[in-house]
Amino acid sequence: MNDLMKPVRDEPCRERTFRHRVALALSAALVLGTASASLAQSLVASPCPPPDPDAEARLAPVMDLVLTPAASPEAFWKAFEAWQASLPPAQQAAADAQRARDWPGLCRYKAANAAIRSAERPRAVLMGDSITDNWTRGDPSLFTNGIVGRGIGGQTSPQMLARFRQDVVALHPRVVHIMAGTNDIAGNTGPTTVQDYRSNILAMVDLARANDIAVVLAGIPPSRKLYWRGDLDPRASIRELNGWLRSVAFDNGYVFVDYATVLADAEGGLRADLGNDGVHPNRVGYARMRPLTETAIAEALERATADIDARPTVTRRTELFASIAASATAARSAPRPEGALTPPPTPARTSRAWDGAPKLPLWPTAPPGGTFVPVALPAGWPAPFVANVAAPELRVFAPQRSNGQAVLAIPGGGYLFVSVQNEGADFAAKLNERGYTVFVLVYRLPGEGWQQGEDVPLQDAQRAMRVIRANAARWAVDPETLSVVGFSAGGHLAATLATNFGQPVYAPLDGADEASARPFATALVYPVVTMALPGTHAVSRELLLGPNPSPTQIARRSAQLHVSADTPPLFLVHALDDPAVPATNSLDLLSAMRAANRPVEAHFLQEGGHAFASGYAGSPTAAWIGTFDAWLARLRANRR
């Protein structure tokens, strides 16, 4: 991927680079006027030249050319080249000198920022490059009602980061909309790496969150070629960076907005009727973008100002479903390097093993917890990601030769869905080989309308333990040594069960509820444990507790705070490079178990990422099941 981030270099393109950046709203030099070519070598009162009253008039012809839908690409390029030829050489020299004096573009908005700081707090600041810069002219009515544009043409993410405090934080908006990446791919400020880009985006996000500014991450808009870089094709880079941006937003509860849904053609480029030069939207393109922008800002504001006891909205759930579906579809078409320690693409369908497994209902009547509210799943939704769970159940996987032992498996899915294939049927097959009968729990999801949302998964987990014990003779398993294994958010549910197995979260219904819900032992694999920020998995927290939980709610569902003398023995597995759920979750629970003098064994892997489930062949991630089996055997032997 790093090669994709390196720009194509040739001398003719360098001339076109400057002209493009002047023409397509790298307007700092035009707005600020000419500057002396002699550069100051020390601190000065201001590096900014006096405002140029004629700058906007000089810019108007090319802005009209870029923003007015062209009769044809040929007509646009002919007119654009004529405009280029009309640029006086002195204009280039002046802009060059000003960029050298002010690489981040701090002068561009300095005066405008001063005026805003004395006025009402903005609803949103749009930070970006020329696509954001042009936006203020392409759709000026958007930039009313507290929305402020802070785009500078030609800029890369390090330049935006350098001016982020001045142009965003100092204005203290409620929301920041960050769109960056096109010029990083082009290498406008030199060759860069994917990691550098990611670091710059994350630094801007950190600055925003530290200053109580909600975040919207915008996908890089579609483009087929970056013509000022020798017709460099950016599509592969855009796909990869947008996939990362989407995952950052999903994992941290930020809003992600994907403008490709309204701008892209079938080949992943900008539609010719929506952008004249193949990179920048015209007025029609900006009109297509506007509803997405307004929705994203409204969603970010809604999350930031939600009531303490608010539940996730249908709109929010729909957005998360769409994000997951898009990521799963993209992963199936992307190459996976041999030996990669990353999960394989989620299949579109569930396996025969899952489809054919016997079903065991949890509740004899309607489950407790309130009312179920489903959401329509998007096209391409993977069947192994089970959502809209109105009737929770157990799927039973029996071994050919039973050892008389049973395990309740609780898959993850961020409390948005239940990942029943890799952390359900596939994991069950591994334990079946060792003689275990495995019961996979398809539990209700707290954001699906249930009024008692934060208790609903625990209701199902407690009931599952009791139903399995009540049916132990049927499956020829020992009810006393029934253990539980949880993955990711399912690990959070398993940890909650292990530390709150006796918490009364539903009224007993039948004889099964006379049994204990306490696991004999608990294994947590890359688990979410805490609900506190930072450290938790933000989407799991949001869907379990709502967008703005109280300190009491957070503490109630942070398992490390509830370890006691009755907490069952614990087995932990976590990769230190987990990008979704920090290993501090397991470390905190390990510390709590040690402080309570409870039996605990922990395995921290140098690498393995997230969602490795049963593990990858030939890597340490594949060893934990055997170690877990041996650990359980020792516990059973010591019990006698």
Protein Blocks (a to p, Z undefined) as FASTA:
>chain_A
ZZmmpccddfklmmmmmmmmmmnopaklmmnopadfbdcfbdcfblcdcddfklmmmmmm
mmmmmmmccfbfklmmmmmmmmmmmpcfklmmmmmmmmmmmmnommmmmmmmmmmmmmcc
dfbdcdddfklmmmmmmmmmlmgghiacdddehiafklmmmmmmmmmmmnopabdcddeh
jlmmnomnopadfklmmmmmmmmmmmmmmnopacddddddddfbdfknoopafklmmmmm
mmmmmmmmmmnopacddfklmmpcfkopacfklofnlmaccfklmmmmmmmmmmmmmmmm
mmmmgcfkbccdfklmmmmmmmmmmmmmmmmmpccdehiacdcdddfbdcfklmmpccdd
fbfbdcehiaaddddddehiafklcghifbgcddddddfbdghiacddddeehhmaccfk
lmmmmmmmmmmmnopacdddddddfknopaklmlmmmmmmmmmmmmmmmmmmmnopafkl
occddehjlmmmmmmmmmmmmpcfbdcfblmlmpcfbdfbdcdehiafbfcdehiafklm
mmmnojbdcfklmmmmmmklmgcfklccddddddfklckbcfklmmmmmmmmmmnopacd
ddddfbebjoklnopehiaklmmmmmmmmmmmmmmmmmZZ
